[in-house]
Amino acid sequence: MFLANGLAGYPVHAIIDETIAEQVGLSTEITCDNKAEFEQFLEKVLNSPKLEEVVKNLFAYNKKKQEEEQKIKQELEDDCPF
């Protein structure tokens, strides 16, 4: 997602991923003229199935990395004679 706004904060121009746009029924390029429109736009995008999948994958990746780091740390502790 790409966002650009004017000096006063609005309007906000956004370009979103094509898949997300299709999932939430929006164009890939959108303009929000006020806070209410922008919040409505964000709610739709943040609740899109694609973004939910991306976040889910990030959590899974992070968990896997933490488990790998813990395993390495444990192996180092087990091998350390001190």
Wavefront OBJ file of the C-alpha trace (Angstrom):
o trace
v 0.000 0.000 0.000
v 1.191 3.482 -0.820
v -0.245 6.596 0.836
v 0.182 10.290 0.030
v -1.544 13.254 1.571
v -1.721 17.018 1.321
v -0.340 19.518 3.805
v -3.618 19.650 5.713
v -3.729 15.843 5.992
v -6.583 15.338 3.546
v -7.279 14.254 0.969
v -5.318 11.004 1.325
v -4.502 9.197 -1.895
v -3.887 5.459 -1.606
v -2.758 2.752 -3.971
v -3.458 -0.780 -2.787
v -2.661 -4.274 -3.948
v -4.919 -5.520 -6.742
v -5.965 -8.659 -4.855
v -6.909 -6.688 -1.746
v -8.843 -4.209 -3.879
v -10.835 -7.041 -5.447
v -11.474 -8.700 -2.078
v -12.874 -5.540 -0.478
v -14.612 -4.127 -3.549
v -12.425 -1.061 -4.072
v -10.362 0.368 -6.880
v -6.581 -0.019 -6.642
v -6.372 3.789 -6.419
v -8.592 5.604 -3.961
v -8.909 9.090 -2.493
v -10.243 9.728 1.002
v -11.413 13.297 1.507
v -11.767 13.152 5.289
v -10.965 11.161 8.419
v -14.172 9.126 8.327
v -13.554 7.982 4.740
v -9.935 7.135 5.552
v -10.910 5.110 8.634
v -13.528 3.239 6.605
v -10.935 2.531 3.909
v -8.390 1.276 6.468
v -10.953 -0.961 8.130
v -11.762 -2.632 4.810
v -8.106 -3.093 3.863
v -6.973 -4.303 7.288
v -9.790 -6.867 7.374
v -9.112 -8.217 3.888
v -8.417 -11.943 3.623
v -5.050 -11.316 1.928
v -3.793 -9.021 4.673
v -5.033 -11.442 7.327
v -3.035 -14.181 5.587
v 0.081 -11.991 5.431
v -0.140 -11.221 9.157
v -0.757 -14.897 9.958
v 2.327 -15.863 7.944
v 4.425 -13.212 9.695
v 3.447 -14.583 13.098
v 4.227 -18.138 11.965
v 7.598 -17.050 10.570
v 8.441 -15.202 13.773
v 7.500 -18.224 15.904
v 9.651 -20.505 13.747
v 12.641 -18.151 13.989
v 12.275 -17.923 17.771
v 12.153 -21.710 18.038
v 15.269 -22.028 15.855
v 17.117 -19.428 17.930
v 16.116 -21.176 21.156
v 17.317 -24.510 19.768
v 20.700 -23.007 18.805
v 21.013 -21.331 22.196
v 20.245 -24.617 23.954
v 22.757 -26.503 21.810
v 25.442 -23.931 22.621
v 24.671 -24.170 26.320
v 24.756 -27.965 26.174
v 28.137 -27.922 24.387
v 29.700 -25.325 26.689
v 31.940 -26.911 29.367
v 31.523 -23.954 31.747
l 1 2 3 4 5 6 7 8 9 10 11 12 13 14 15 16 17 18 19 20 21 22 23 24 25 26 27 28 29 30 31 32 33 34 35 36 37 38 39 40 41 42 43 44 45 46 47 48 49 50 51 52 53 54 55 56 57 58 59 60 61 62 63 64 65 66 67 68 69 70 71 72 73 74 75 76 77 78 79 80 81 82
